[in-house]
């Protein structure tokens, strides 16, 4: 199905390697060198579509058994490693009356505060809840959450009321949504996965979220922003 050109009513962002330069699950393995390579390999295989996400999701967390405080720290790392102009892009999209959402296979405890920092409302943040035991050690994934399995992002997006939606992401779980949205933009500014690029309606390779604006906005919208001196500095990076 060919993409529908902008304008769009809803803009949906992936989190890891899209809004931030890191993969949160790999940061949880940073202090575990004996596991880091294995975790990174599992993540890359899932994001490249080599194996279904559900085959690795719980396995990675079982290997790491993170504490609550470690997961919360990833939220702070997301903020520290946000792509250039991430907050400004979210602000501009809101100024144009777009519905902005974050849909991530990352952990809700880390993704939600990062999204709030970007300016995205809590009810528009979708990620994976996990449970901790009485000592705040990892206990289990919420298996009812669709975002921990292949096809889950598409299932979630299709559950929302109709709107012209564009999705931005870097992984196969994002590309799976392409048939259900007006357009899928592959953000390859952090990591480029050829299998995902092949399924995208547009590809942005520059590591700056401002570079997404020409793919997300119509010419009329870009001209509206250009007429507003508050937004001209951001458009200079588009």
C-alpha positions in Angstrom: 0.0 0.0 0.0 1.5 3.4 -1.0 2.0 5.9 1.8 -0.5 8.7 2.4 1.3 12.1 2.3 1.1 14.5 5.2 -0.6 16.2 6.9 -1.1 13.6 9.7 -3.2 13.8 12.8 -1.2 11.5 15.0 2.6 11.0 15.2 3.9 7.9 16.9 7.5 7.5 18.0 9.4 4.4 19.0 11.8 5.1 21.9 15.1 3.2 21.8 17.4 4.2 19.0 14.8 6.7 17.8 14.1 9.3 20.5 17.2 8.2 22.3 20.5 6.9 21.0 20.6 3.9 23.5 18.8 0.6 23.8 17.6 0.5 27.3 17.9 -3.2 27.8 21.5 -3.0 26.8 22.1 -0.3 29.4 20.8 -2.6 32.1 23.5 -5.0 31.0 26.3 -2.4 31.2 27.4 -3.6 34.6 27.3 -7.2 33.5 30.0 -7.6 30.9 29.5 -11.4 30.9 25.9 -10.8 29.6 26.2 -7.6 27.5 27.2 -9.2 24.2 24.5 -11.9 24.6 21.8 -9.2 25.4 22.9 -7.0 22.5 22.9 -10.0 20.1 19.4 -11.0 21.2 18.1 -7.4 20.8 19.6 -7.0 17.3 18.1 -10.3 16.1 14.7 -9.3 17.3 14.9 -5.7 15.9 16.2 -7.0 12.6 13.3 -9.5 12.3 15.6 -12.6 12.5 13.6 -14.0 15.5 10.3 -13.0 17.0 10.4 -10.5 19.8 8.6 -12.8 22.2 11.4 -15.4 22.0 13.9 -13.0 23.5 11.9 -10.5 25.6 11.4 -12.4 28.9 14.7 -14.2 28.3 16.7 -11.0 28.4 15.1 -9.8 31.6 15.5 -13.2 33.3 19.2 -13.1 32.5 19.6 -9.6 33.9 17.1 -9.7 36.8 17.3 -5.9 37.2 16.3 -4.1 40.4 13.7 -1.3 40.3 16.4 1.4 40.8 18.4 0.1 37.8 15.4 0.3 35.5 14.6 3.8 36.8 18.2 4.8 36.0 17.6 3.9 32.4 14.9 6.6 32.3 17.5 9.2 33.2 19.9 7.8 30.6 17.2 8.2 28.0 17.1 11.9 28.8 20.9 12.2 28.7 21.1 10.5 25.3 18.0 12.0 23.7 18.5 12.8 20.0 19.2 16.4 19.2 16.0 18.6 19.1 13.8 15.8 20.4 12.0 18.1 22.8 11.7 20.9 20.3 10.2 18.5 17.7 7.6 17.3 20.1 6.7 20.9 21.0 6.3 21.8 17.4 4.1 18.9 16.7 1.9 19.9 19.6 1.8 23.4 18.4 0.4 22.1 15.1 -2.3 20.2 17.1 -0.8 16.7 16.5 -1.5 13.9 18.8 1.9 12.7 19.8 2.4 9.2 21.3 5.4 7.0 22.3 5.0 3.3 21.6 7.9 1.2 22.8 8.9 -2.3 23.7 11.0 -0.7 26.4 10.1 -0.8 30.1 7.4 1.5 31.2 9.2 2.5 34.4 12.0 4.0 32.2 10.1 5.1 29.2 7.3 7.1 30.9 9.5 9.6 32.7 11.5 10.1 29.5 8.4 10.8 27.5 7.2 13.2 30.2 10.5 15.1 29.9 9.9 15.3 26.1 6.4 16.7 26.7 4.3 13.6 25.9 1.2 13.1 28.2 1.2 10.0 30.3 -1.9 8.5 28.8 -0.2 8.6 25.4 2.9 6.6 26.5 2.8 2.9 25.8 5.5 0.5 27.0 5.9 -2.8 28.9 5.1 -3.0 32.6 7.1 -5.4 34.7 6.6 -6.6 38.3 9.1 -6.5 41.2 9.2 -8.6 44.3 9.2 -7.2 47.9 12.9 -6.5 47.6 12.4 -4.6 44.4 14.1 -7.2 42.2 12.7 -8.2 38.9 9.9 -10.7 39.1 8.1 -11.0 35.8 6.9 -9.2 32.6 3.3 -8.3 32.3 2.4 -10.9 29.7 -0.9 -9.2 28.8 1.1 -6.3 27.2 1.1 -6.7 23.4 4.4 -4.7 23.2 6.4 -7.7 24.4 5.6 -9.7 21.4 5.9 -9.5 17.6 3.0 -7.7 16.0 2.1 -6.1 19.2 2.7 -2.5 18.1 0.4 -3.0 15.1 -2.3 -4.5 17.4 -2.1 -1.5 19.7 -2.1 1.1 16.9 -5.1 -0.6 15.2 -7.0 -0.3 18.5 -7.1 3.5 18.4 -9.8 5.6 16.9 -9.3 6.4 13.2 -6.8 9.1 12.4 -4.1 9.7 9.8 -1.2 8.2 11.6 2.6 8.3 10.8 4.9 6.0 12.8 8.6 6.7 13.3 11.0 3.9 14.4 14.1 1.9 13.7 13.1 -1.8 14.2 11.2 -4.6 12.7 8.5 -4.2 15.4 7.9 -0.7 13.9 8.0 -1.9 10.3 5.3 -4.4 11.1 2.9 -1.4 11.7 3.5 0.0 8.2 0.3 -1.6 6.6 -1.8 -0.1 9.4 -0.7 3.5 9.2 -0.7 6.3 6.6 3.1 6.2 6.6 6.1 4.4 8.3 9.2 6.5 8.5 12.4 4.5 9.3 14.7 6.6 11.5 18.2 5.3 10.7 20.1 8.1 12.4 21.3 5.8 15.2 21.3 2.3 13.6 20.3 1.3 10.1 18.7 -2.1 9.6 18.4 -3.0 5.9 15.4 -5.2 6.4 13.5 -2.3 8.1 14.6 0.2 5.5 13.1 -2.0 2.8 9.7 -1.8 4.4 9.7 1.9 5.0 7.8 4.6 3.1 10.6 7.1 3.9 14.1 6.9 5.5 15.8 9.6 7.6 19.5 8.9 8.2 20.7 12.1 9.8 21.1 11.7 13.6 18.8 14.7 14.4 15.1 14.5 15.0 14.6 17.8 13.3 15.5 16.0 10.1 12.2 14.2 10.4 10.1 17.3 10.0 9.9 17.3 6.1 8.6 13.7 6.3 6.1 14.4 9.1 4.7 17.7 8.0 3.0 19.1 4.8 4.5 21.9 2.9 1.7 24.2 4.3 2.6 23.2 7.8 6.3 23.8 7.2 5.5 27.2 5.8 3.4 28.0 8.9 6.3 27.2 11.1 8.7 29.2 9.0 6.5 32.3 9.5 6.8 32.0 13.2 10.2 33.3 14.5 10.0 30.9 17.5 10.3 27.9 15.2 12.8 29.1 12.5 15.9 28.0 14.5 14.5 24.4 14.5 13.6 24.4 10.8 17.2 25.4 10.1 18.1 21.8 11.2 15.3 20.1 9.2 
